[in-house]
Each structure stands twice: as structure tokens, then as C-alpha cells.
């Protein structure tokens, strides 16, 4: 696994500093000897420096765009597959603001940004609803780990630190469940305001992440955005059908008995 790249060192700084000094040296020689050819030589280090800066900026911008597009495709793949259960549970557990997947699909960018602000005051239906979301975070641990590996490979410190904090949070839930398999993690947080704040902050950060990505897709790839939302609506319909079929199955079993 690749490591986070280190910043440019003292050697790079010395090279950049030496080029103007070299030009100044040739200008001094031209002043002393009056040999005009030295003026052309004096310009070479400055041309190298300017060309290097421009090339570095161009390559840096191209690499930044490449990584941003790569991240968008990675997120679209994972959001449409391995994250679907997590986000359906998280949005479904919200008591305020009420945001359905159909709402997101039909929303404008302005509406999505409005929900982003409302999520700061989010409320959830119940502790049990929060627990269901926490379980989905635990289930999604391997996917978050893939994001961590991508951040390391692409030197993205923001995603790297976000994933480290999130994975520590998931480890806390896993540890609690291993010790108390029959207890709810959220019950531990009810009497601990600091932990409860951490849980709500983590869950609402997930909501914001989905809304921001929806805005990004709407602006850059509207067709992919609609495809992603159709995937969510399809899974939501299957889950709803599964829940509605359970009482009928129990009733059929009772009748058969």
C-alpha cells in the first residue's frame, strides 16, 4: 500500500533559488565583459524556471482533475451498490428533515443545498432507528476501508482523516457488540451526551455526504445521477415489499395451523 506523499524538500528549494542566482551571475559577467551573448545565457535559467513552474502547474491541475473524476466514479459505484442499505437506513431514520429518495431524485440543486443546511438540526425517529443505522455502518466497514486505501494511494488527506475517524467509531461499536451482543449501542450513548453528539454528528455527516454527491452528479453527470437514484428506489421498493409480505406469511402459517 502506498504512503501519503511527503512535501518537496530542501533540494527542490535550492534548485529554484539557484536558477535566478545563476541568471544574475551571467548578467554580472555581461556587465563586466560587455559580451552580449551572455545576455542570452542569462535568460536560460529564467526560462527553465518559468517553464518548470508552468509545466508543474499544468500537470498539477491535470492530476487534480483526474483524481476528482476518479473519485466521482468510485463513489458512484459504491453509492449505487455497497452503500445503498446504509443510506436508505439513514434517510429512513430521519424525523427531520423528511427526505425521501424520490424527493432527492426530483429535487433541484437549490433544494438539495437547502436540505444540507437543515440537516444541521436533524432529528431521528427513535433510538432504535439510530441503532439500525449504526449496524449498517458496521456492515459497511470494508467499503470505508476501500475509501481509506484510495485516499492513501492518491494523497487525499481530507478523506484519509475522515475515514480514520469513521473507522475508529465503527471499531467502538464492534467492540461494544462483542462484549454485549444482546444490548443496543445507542443505549450506552443515551446517558453519555458526548457520545450521543458523536453519533448524531457521524450520521448527519453521512446524510450531507450523500446530498453533496447528489449535487456533484447533477452538475457533472445528470444521467448517472438519475441511474443512481433509480437503484435506490428499486432497493427501497424491494425492502418495502419484503416487510409487507411478512405479516401475510405469518397469517398463512396461523391459518395452516
C-alpha atoms as a printed R data frame, in Angstrom:
    type eleno elety resid chain resno       x       y       z
1   ATOM     1    CA   UNK     A     1   0.000   0.000   0.000
2   ATOM     2    CA   UNK     A     2   1.315   3.436  -0.922
3   ATOM     3    CA   UNK     A     3   2.048   6.009   1.724
4   ATOM     4    CA   UNK     A     4   0.999   9.631   1.882
5   ATOM     5    CA   UNK     A     5   3.486  11.557  -0.214
6   ATOM     6    CA   UNK     A     6   5.934  13.840   1.545
7   ATOM     7    CA   UNK     A     7   6.171  17.508   0.590
8   ATOM     8    CA   UNK     A     8   9.027  18.721  -1.613
9   ATOM     9    CA   UNK     A     9  12.277  19.002   0.329
10  ATOM    10    CA   UNK     A    10  15.175  21.431   0.687
11  ATOM    11    CA   UNK     A    11  16.794  20.179  -2.527
12  ATOM    12    CA   UNK     A    12  13.889  21.446  -4.634
13  ATOM    13    CA   UNK     A    13  14.035  24.815  -2.873
14  ATOM    14    CA   UNK     A    14  17.776  25.130  -3.527
15  ATOM    15    CA   UNK     A    15  17.332  24.363  -7.233
16  ATOM    16    CA   UNK     A    16  14.607  27.002  -7.559
17  ATOM    17    CA   UNK     A    17  16.741  29.535  -5.687
18  ATOM    18    CA   UNK     A    18  19.889  28.775  -7.687
19  ATOM    19    CA   UNK     A    19  18.371  29.485 -11.115
20  ATOM    20    CA   UNK     A    20  17.754  33.240 -10.527
21  ATOM    21    CA   UNK     A    21  21.210  33.488  -8.905
22  ATOM    22    CA   UNK     A    22  22.748  31.846 -11.980
23  ATOM    23    CA   UNK     A    23  20.995  34.365 -14.232
24  ATOM    24    CA   UNK     A    24  22.221  37.197 -12.043
25  ATOM    25    CA   UNK     A    25  25.772  35.825 -12.293
26  ATOM    26    CA   UNK     A    26  25.699  35.839 -16.115
27  ATOM    27    CA   UNK     A    27  24.210  39.335 -16.124
28  ATOM    28    CA   UNK     A    28  27.093  40.459 -13.929
29  ATOM    29    CA   UNK     A    29  29.601  38.856 -16.345
30  ATOM    30    CA   UNK     A    30  27.920  40.642 -19.258
31  ATOM    31    CA   UNK     A    31  28.156  43.934 -17.371
32  ATOM    32    CA   UNK     A    32  31.873  43.370 -16.745
33  ATOM    33    CA   UNK     A    33  32.839  41.933 -20.155
34  ATOM    34    CA   UNK     A    34  30.187  43.565 -22.373
35  ATOM    35    CA   UNK     A    35  29.768  40.258 -24.216
36  ATOM    36    CA   UNK     A    36  26.145  40.346 -25.397
37  ATOM    37    CA   UNK     A    37  25.988  36.574 -25.822
38  ATOM    38    CA   UNK     A    38  25.994  36.325 -22.031
39  ATOM    39    CA   UNK     A    39  22.563  38.005 -22.008
40  ATOM    40    CA   UNK     A    40  21.158  35.016 -23.911
41  ATOM    41    CA   UNK     A    41  22.842  32.636 -21.473
42  ATOM    42    CA   UNK     A    42  21.449  34.630 -18.534
43  ATOM    43    CA   UNK     A    43  17.926  34.170 -19.873
44  ATOM    44    CA   UNK     A    44  18.188  30.364 -19.996
45  ATOM    45    CA   UNK     A    45  17.889  29.690 -16.221
46  ATOM    46    CA   UNK     A    46  14.881  32.033 -16.018
47  ATOM    47    CA   UNK     A    47  13.251  30.269 -18.966
48  ATOM    48    CA   UNK     A    48  13.861  26.919 -17.279
49  ATOM    49    CA   UNK     A    49  12.386  28.231 -14.038
50  ATOM    50    CA   UNK     A    50   9.336  29.759 -15.709
51  ATOM    51    CA   UNK     A    51   8.788  26.717 -17.916
52  ATOM    52    CA   UNK     A    52   9.127  24.393 -14.956
53  ATOM    53    CA   UNK     A    53   6.592  26.356 -12.928
54  ATOM    54    CA   UNK     A    54   4.090  26.437 -15.797
55  ATOM    55    CA   UNK     A    55   4.542  22.738 -16.550
56  ATOM    56    CA   UNK     A    56   4.230  21.861 -12.871
57  ATOM    57    CA   UNK     A    57   1.045  23.895 -12.565
58  ATOM    58    CA   UNK     A    58  -0.399  22.321 -15.708
59  ATOM    59    CA   UNK     A    59   0.439  18.796 -14.598
60  ATOM    60    CA   UNK     A    60  -0.825  19.538 -11.099
61  ATOM    61    CA   UNK     A    61  -4.170  20.789 -12.396
62  ATOM    62    CA   UNK     A    62  -4.490  17.839 -14.769
63  ATOM    63    CA   UNK     A    63  -3.715  15.383 -11.970
64  ATOM    64    CA   UNK     A    64  -6.197  17.131  -9.668
65  ATOM    65    CA   UNK     A    65  -8.951  16.826 -12.284
66  ATOM    66    CA   UNK     A    66  -8.040  13.173 -12.923
67  ATOM    67    CA   UNK     A    67  -8.258  12.311  -9.232
68  ATOM    68    CA   UNK     A    68 -11.528  14.217  -8.808
69  ATOM    69    CA   UNK     A    69 -13.092  12.343 -11.732
70  ATOM    70    CA   UNK     A    70 -11.705   9.022 -10.488
71  ATOM    71    CA   UNK     A    71 -13.179   9.710  -7.046
72  ATOM    72    CA   UNK     A    72 -16.550  10.593  -8.574
73  ATOM    73    CA   UNK     A    73 -16.673   7.272 -10.443
74  ATOM    74    CA   UNK     A    74 -15.518   5.336  -7.369
75  ATOM    75    CA   UNK     A    75 -18.180   6.981  -5.224
76  ATOM    76    CA   UNK     A    76 -20.885   6.448  -7.840
77  ATOM    77    CA   UNK     A    77 -20.015   2.755  -7.972
78  ATOM    78    CA   UNK     A    78 -20.015   2.286  -4.190
79  ATOM    79    CA   UNK     A    79 -23.002   4.562  -3.545
80  ATOM    80    CA   UNK     A    80 -25.028   2.557  -6.070
81  ATOM    81    CA   UNK     A    81 -24.076  -0.804  -4.591
82  ATOM    82    CA   UNK     A    82 -22.438  -1.319  -1.205
83  ATOM    83    CA   UNK     A    83 -23.696   1.894   0.408
84  ATOM    84    CA   UNK     A    84 -27.336   1.619  -0.612
85  ATOM    85    CA   UNK     A    85 -28.546  -0.155   2.533
86  ATOM    86    CA   UNK     A    86 -26.643   2.314   4.719
87  ATOM    87    CA   UNK     A    87 -28.086   5.441   3.118
88  ATOM    88    CA   UNK     A    88 -31.603   4.037   2.892
89  ATOM    89    CA   UNK     A    89 -31.475   3.310   6.618
90  ATOM    90    CA   UNK     A    90 -30.002   6.724   7.450
91  ATOM    91    CA   UNK     A    91 -32.524   8.742   5.424
92  ATOM    92    CA   UNK     A    92 -35.354   6.474   6.561
93  ATOM    93    CA   UNK     A    93 -34.498   7.080  10.219
94  ATOM    94    CA   UNK     A    94 -34.712  10.880   9.867
95  ATOM    95    CA   UNK     A    95 -37.669  12.555  11.567
96  ATOM    96    CA   UNK     A    96 -36.448  15.983  10.439
97  ATOM    97    CA   UNK     A    97 -35.846  16.922   7.728
98  ATOM    98    CA   UNK     A    98 -38.003  14.365   5.964
99  ATOM    99    CA   UNK     A    99 -36.077  13.493   2.777
100 ATOM   100    CA   UNK     A   100 -37.092  10.552   0.630
101 ATOM   101    CA   UNK     A   101 -35.136   9.123  -2.280
102 ATOM   102    CA   UNK     A   102 -37.917  10.166  -4.653
103 ATOM   103    CA   UNK     A   103 -37.592  13.695  -3.240
104 ATOM   104    CA   UNK     A   104 -33.851  13.718  -3.947
105 ATOM   105    CA   UNK     A   105 -34.350  12.391  -7.478
106 ATOM   106    CA   UNK     A   106 -36.792  15.187  -8.325
107 ATOM   107    CA   UNK     A   107 -35.032  17.946  -6.355
108 ATOM   108    CA   UNK     A   108 -33.174  20.871  -7.861
109 ATOM   109    CA   UNK     A   109 -29.671  21.811  -6.805
110 ATOM   110    CA   UNK     A   110 -31.158  24.657  -4.776
111 ATOM   111    CA   UNK     A   111 -33.423  22.265  -2.866
112 ATOM   112    CA   UNK     A   112 -30.533  19.882  -2.191
113 ATOM   113    CA   UNK     A   113 -28.466  22.758  -0.806
114 ATOM   114    CA   UNK     A   114 -31.411  23.778   1.367
115 ATOM   115    CA   UNK     A   115 -31.575  20.287   2.868
116 ATOM   116    CA   UNK     A   116 -27.848  20.443   3.534
117 ATOM   117    CA   UNK     A   117 -28.479  23.391   5.869
118 ATOM   118    CA   UNK     A   118 -31.489  21.744   7.520
119 ATOM   119    CA   UNK     A   119 -29.509  18.598   8.340
120 ATOM   120    CA   UNK     A   120 -27.558  20.626  10.934
121 ATOM   121    CA   UNK     A   121 -30.736  20.445  13.047
122 ATOM   122    CA   UNK     A   122 -31.572  16.833  12.179
123 ATOM   123    CA   UNK     A   123 -33.707  14.701  14.484
124 ATOM   124    CA   UNK     A   124 -34.158  10.923  14.344
125 ATOM   125    CA   UNK     A   125 -37.350   8.938  14.931
126 ATOM   126    CA   UNK     A   126 -36.090   6.866  17.864
127 ATOM   127    CA   UNK     A   127 -33.021   5.315  19.483
128 ATOM   128    CA   UNK     A   128 -33.913   2.031  17.775
129 ATOM   129    CA   UNK     A   129 -33.920   3.764  14.382
130 ATOM   130    CA   UNK     A   130 -30.452   5.150  15.115
131 ATOM   131    CA   UNK     A   131 -29.253   1.680  16.151
132 ATOM   132    CA   UNK     A   132 -30.363   0.287  12.792
133 ATOM   133    CA   UNK     A   133 -28.221   2.903  11.026
134 ATOM   134    CA   UNK     A   134 -25.236   2.124  13.266
135 ATOM   135    CA   UNK     A   135 -25.496  -1.560  12.323
136 ATOM   136    CA   UNK     A   136 -25.354  -0.566   8.643
137 ATOM   137    CA   UNK     A   137 -22.191   1.450   9.345
138 ATOM   138    CA   UNK     A   138 -20.613  -1.665  10.838
139 ATOM   139    CA   UNK     A   139 -21.677  -3.701   7.800
140 ATOM   140    CA   UNK     A   140 -20.112  -1.079   5.502
141 ATOM   141    CA   UNK     A   141 -16.720  -1.205   7.223
142 ATOM   142    CA   UNK     A   142 -14.931  -2.953   4.287
143 ATOM   143    CA   UNK     A   143 -16.210  -0.263   1.915
144 ATOM   144    CA   UNK     A   144 -14.950   2.556   4.129
145 ATOM   145    CA   UNK     A   145 -11.616   0.747   4.218
146 ATOM   146    CA   UNK     A   146 -11.513   0.888   0.407
147 ATOM   147    CA   UNK     A   147 -12.006   4.635   0.604
148 ATOM   148    CA   UNK     A   148  -9.118   4.802   3.063
149 ATOM   149    CA   UNK     A   149  -6.864   2.889   0.672
150 ATOM   150    CA   UNK     A   150  -7.862   5.202  -2.186
151 ATOM   151    CA   UNK     A   151  -7.052   8.259  -0.036
152 ATOM   152    CA   UNK     A   152  -3.595   6.863   0.788
153 ATOM   153    CA   UNK     A   153  -2.873   5.966  -2.831
154 ATOM   154    CA   UNK     A   154  -3.995   9.401  -4.069
155 ATOM   155    CA   UNK     A   155  -2.591  11.531  -1.240
156 ATOM   156    CA   UNK     A   156  -6.006  12.896  -0.206
157 ATOM   157    CA   UNK     A   157  -5.546  13.973   3.410
158 ATOM   158    CA   UNK     A   158  -9.145  15.123   3.963
159 ATOM   159    CA   UNK     A   159 -10.654  11.755   3.020
160 ATOM   160    CA   UNK     A   160  -7.822   9.963   4.840
161 ATOM   161    CA   UNK     A   161  -8.568  11.704   8.153
162 ATOM   162    CA   UNK     A   162 -12.349  11.360   7.692
163 ATOM   163    CA   UNK     A   163 -12.036   7.612   7.111
164 ATOM   164    CA   UNK     A   164  -9.674   7.140  10.076
165 ATOM   165    CA   UNK     A   165 -12.140   8.863  12.422
166 ATOM   166    CA   UNK     A   166 -15.074   6.916  10.994
167 ATOM   167    CA   UNK     A   167 -13.315   3.581  11.260
168 ATOM   168    CA   UNK     A   168 -12.374   4.285  14.886
169 ATOM   169    CA   UNK     A   169 -16.064   4.982  15.506
170 ATOM   170    CA   UNK     A   170 -17.061   1.685  13.887
171 ATOM   171    CA   UNK     A   171 -14.425  -0.154  15.918
172 ATOM   172    CA   UNK     A   172 -16.033   1.221  19.110
173 ATOM   173    CA   UNK     A   173 -19.399  -0.197  18.047
174 ATOM   174    CA   UNK     A   174 -17.855  -3.551  17.120
175 ATOM   175    CA   UNK     A   175 -16.063  -3.766  20.466
176 ATOM   176    CA   UNK     A   176 -19.252  -2.975  22.383
177 ATOM   177    CA   UNK     A   177 -21.215  -5.579  20.397
178 ATOM   178    CA   UNK     A   178 -18.545  -8.223  21.000
179 ATOM   179    CA   UNK     A   179 -18.813  -7.664  24.764
180 ATOM   180    CA   UNK     A   180 -22.578  -7.049  24.899
181 ATOM   181    CA   UNK     A   181 -24.087  -8.918  21.905
182 ATOM   182    CA   UNK     A   182 -27.655  -8.580  23.212
183 ATOM   183    CA   UNK     A   183 -27.516  -4.858  24.032
184 ATOM   184    CA   UNK     A   184 -28.011  -1.758  21.893
185 ATOM   185    CA   UNK     A   185 -25.014   0.528  21.431
186 ATOM   186    CA   UNK     A   186 -27.349   3.515  21.403
187 ATOM   187    CA   UNK     A   187 -28.413   2.729  24.995
188 ATOM   188    CA   UNK     A   188 -24.818   3.362  26.045
189 ATOM   189    CA   UNK     A   189 -24.997   6.780  24.406
190 ATOM   190    CA   UNK     A   190 -28.332   7.846  25.929
191 ATOM   191    CA   UNK     A   191 -26.642   8.600  29.253
192 ATOM   192    CA   UNK     A   192 -23.499   9.992  27.628
193 ATOM   193    CA   UNK     A   193 -24.128  13.310  25.875
194 ATOM   194    CA   UNK     A   194 -20.644  13.431  24.345
195 ATOM   195    CA   UNK     A   195 -21.082  10.017  22.740
196 ATOM   196    CA   UNK     A   196 -24.595  10.871  21.585
197 ATOM   197    CA   UNK     A   197 -23.311  14.048  19.945
198 ATOM   198    CA   UNK     A   198 -20.619  11.989  18.204
199 ATOM   199    CA   UNK     A   199 -23.219   9.533  16.885
200 ATOM   200    CA   UNK     A   200 -25.522  12.254  15.574
201 ATOM   201    CA   UNK     A   201 -22.575  14.093  14.028
202 ATOM   202    CA   UNK     A   202 -21.427  10.909  12.260
203 ATOM   203    CA   UNK     A   203 -24.876  10.060  10.948
204 ATOM   204    CA   UNK     A   204 -25.665  13.581   9.752
205 ATOM   205    CA   UNK     A   205 -22.227  13.775   8.115
206 ATOM   206    CA   UNK     A   206 -23.280  10.733   6.095
207 ATOM   207    CA   UNK     A   207 -26.515  12.474   5.076
208 ATOM   208    CA   UNK     A   208 -24.547  15.544   3.998
209 ATOM   209    CA   UNK     A   209 -22.078  13.411   2.060
210 ATOM   210    CA   UNK     A   210 -24.917  11.864   0.055
211 ATOM   211    CA   UNK     A   211 -26.551  15.235  -0.647
212 ATOM   212    CA   UNK     A   212 -23.237  16.792  -1.733
213 ATOM   213    CA   UNK     A   213 -22.525  13.872  -4.034
214 ATOM   214    CA   UNK     A   214 -26.028  14.175  -5.477
215 ATOM   215    CA   UNK     A   215 -25.321  17.832  -6.251
216 ATOM   216    CA   UNK     A   216 -21.979  16.892  -7.822
217 ATOM   217    CA   UNK     A   217 -23.606  14.280 -10.049
218 ATOM   218    CA   UNK     A   218 -26.449  16.576 -11.019
219 ATOM   219    CA   UNK     A   219 -23.934  19.170 -12.184
220 ATOM   220    CA   UNK     A   220 -21.429  16.826 -13.869
221 ATOM   221    CA   UNK     A   221 -23.329  13.726 -14.956
222 ATOM   222    CA   UNK     A   222 -27.150  14.066 -14.700
223 ATOM   223    CA   UNK     A   223 -27.775  10.688 -16.353
224 ATOM   224    CA   UNK     A   224 -25.590   8.900 -13.802
225 ATOM   225    CA   UNK     A   225 -27.397  10.757 -11.007
226 ATOM   226    CA   UNK     A   226 -30.789   9.522 -12.235
227 ATOM   227    CA   UNK     A   227 -29.431   5.991 -12.609
228 ATOM   228    CA   UNK     A   228 -28.125   6.057  -9.033
229 ATOM   229    CA   UNK     A   229 -31.449   7.288  -7.673
230 ATOM   230    CA   UNK     A   230 -33.341   4.590  -9.625
231 ATOM   231    CA   UNK     A   231 -31.073   1.997  -7.972
232 ATOM   232    CA   UNK     A   232 -32.021   3.366  -4.536
233 ATOM   233    CA   UNK     A   233 -35.723   3.446  -5.353
234 ATOM   234    CA   UNK     A   234 -35.527  -0.135  -6.634
235 ATOM   235    CA   UNK     A   235 -33.938  -1.387  -3.398
236 ATOM   236    CA   UNK     A   236 -36.388   0.667  -1.295
237 ATOM   237    CA   UNK     A   237 -39.299  -0.938  -3.143
238 ATOM   238    CA   UNK     A   238 -37.875  -4.428  -2.590
239 ATOM   239    CA   UNK     A   239 -37.422  -3.744   1.132
240 ATOM   240    CA   UNK     A   240 -40.954  -2.382   1.393
241 ATOM   241    CA   UNK     A   241 -42.346  -5.425  -0.413
242 ATOM   242    CA   UNK     A   242 -40.389  -7.727   1.886
243 ATOM   243    CA   UNK     A   243 -41.745  -6.010   5.011
244 ATOM   244    CA   UNK     A   244 -45.331  -6.059   3.764
245 ATOM   245    CA   UNK     A   245 -45.140  -9.763   2.910
246 ATOM   246    CA   UNK     A   246 -44.110 -10.849   6.422
247 ATOM   247    CA   UNK     A   247 -47.495 -10.365   8.133
248 ATOM   248    CA   UNK     A   248 -49.218 -12.285   5.305
249 ATOM   249    CA   UNK     A   249 -46.772 -15.140   5.719
250 ATOM   250    CA   UNK     A   250 -47.447 -15.290   9.466
251 ATOM   251    CA   UNK     A   251 -51.176 -15.173   8.830
252 ATOM   252    CA   UNK     A   252 -50.897 -18.021   6.331
253 ATOM   253    CA   UNK     A   253 -48.922 -20.032   8.889
254 ATOM   254    CA   UNK     A   254 -51.611 -19.418  11.521
255 ATOM   255    CA   UNK     A   255 -54.349 -20.475   9.121
256 ATOM   256    CA   UNK     A   256 -52.415 -23.551   8.159
257 ATOM   257    CA   UNK     A   257 -52.028 -24.388  11.846
